[in-house]
């Protein structure tokens, strides 16, 4: 449902609009709370700002399905837009290898979840209590990779050591 609001002049450089009370209540906002204002393709997007220790996390989705080849610049463009979390959806299994090689180029970002046709990249350089689980999840993925790919290559080596 679209609501229309009048634009009110505030000084020489600003304007004000009122927010719908239902939205304010739904987002637990009170007088003095911050509202994030973002311009997206000529439209303003409002979202609850940092409040009571909560941070705004800018999330995005990048759909790479039906692309003939993975364009690394698409991931780079999403990074440059400042997303804190990016869900990448792909349909070709080899895309994850390209993504894994591309992510280290972006300071502070890492893959925190990985599935058969999607992964989530998140900025982990700003540590918070909420990020502990994500970092732990990433460490688990690294150990799982080690266990399934690297360790089987050395089984003969371990059996030789045990025989000694």
N, C-alpha and C positions, 0 to 999 in steps of 0.2 A: 504494500500500500504506500503510495507516494503522498507525503505531506508537504505543503508549501509553507515557508516561513519568510517573513519580511526581513530585509537587510537593514540594519540600523547603523548609522555612521557613529564612530567613536573616535573623536579627535580628527587629526588630518591624515593619518596613515592606516587606520584600522576600521574594521566593520564588525558587527556582532550579529549573531543569529541565536535564537533560543533553541534549546534542545528539548525534544519530547520527554515529558516526565517519565513515561513508561520505560524509555530506553535508559534514563538516568537511574531509575530504581532497579531495573533488571541488571545493570552493571555495577550495582552497589557504589554509586558515585555520590559524593557529597561536595558541598561548597569548598572550593580550593583545590580539588583533585585535578590532575593533569589530563588533558584529552590530546591524543596524538592526531595530528592532521597531516594527511599524505595526499599528494596530487597524483592521480593515476589516469592517464589518457584524458586530461581535461576535466576530470571529476575529482571532487574532494572526498576522501574516505576518512571517516572519524572512527577512532577506536579508543577504548579506555587506556589512559596513560599509566605511568608508573605510580602505584599506590600501595601504601602499607607494605612496602618491601617487595612488591611484585614488579617484575620488569616486563616491558613490551617485547615480545619476540616476533620479529617479522618473518612470517612463513610464506613459502612459495612452492609451486608445483611446476615441474618441467616434464612434459610428455614427449618422449623421444620415439614413440611407437610410429611405425610406418615411415621412418626416415631411411633412405637407402644407405647412408653412412652416418656415423655419429660425428656431429660437428662440435669440436671442443669449445668453439667460440660461444655456443649456446650456454654451456656451463659457466664460462667466463662472464658472459653478460649477466647471468643471474647473480654471480658473485659481486659484480660491480654495482648491481642495484641495491646491495646491502642486506640481502636476506640472512637472517640468523639461522634459519632452518630451511632446507630445500629437499623436497621429495622428488626423486627422479624416477620416472616410469619408463621402462624400455621393453622391447619385445625380442631383441637379439641377445643371446647369452654372452657373446663376446664384448658387448658394450660395458659390462661391469669391469672388465680388465682395463679398458680405456679410461673409464671413470676413476679407477684406483690409481692409474698412472697420472691422471690430471689433477686430482685433489691436492697432492703435496705442493703444487704450485701456488696454492692459495693459503696464505699464512693463517693459522689458527683454525682451519676447517678440517674435518675428518668424517669418515663414514661411520655412523653410529649404529645403523641397522641395515641389514642386507637380506633381501629375499631373492626368489627366482626371477622376478621381473620388476623389482623396484628396490631402491635404496634410499636412505635418508642421510643427508649430509648436514652437519650442524657445526656452528662455531663453538669450539670448546676452549678457546683461549681466554674467555671470560669465566673463570670458575665461580660457580655458585653452588649452594647446597643442592639445588634441583639438578645440577649437572653431574653429580657424583654417579648416579645410576647410569647415565649415558656413557661416561668414561669407563665405568666398570663393564658395561655392555661391549664397548669397543675392545677392551682388553680380552674379553671372552672370545670375540670374533678372531682376534689375532692368535690366541691359543688354539682355537678350533682349526684355523688355517694351518698352523704348525702341525697339529695332530694329524690332519687328513692329507696334507700334501708333502710336507718336509720329512716328517718322522718315518713314513713307510720307505723312503729312499735309503734310510740308514739301518734298516732291520738286519741286513746281512752283516753290517759293521758291528752292531750290538751283539749278534750271535757269536762273532769271532772273539769279541772281548770277553764274553761270558765263558767261552770255551777255555780261555787262558786261565 
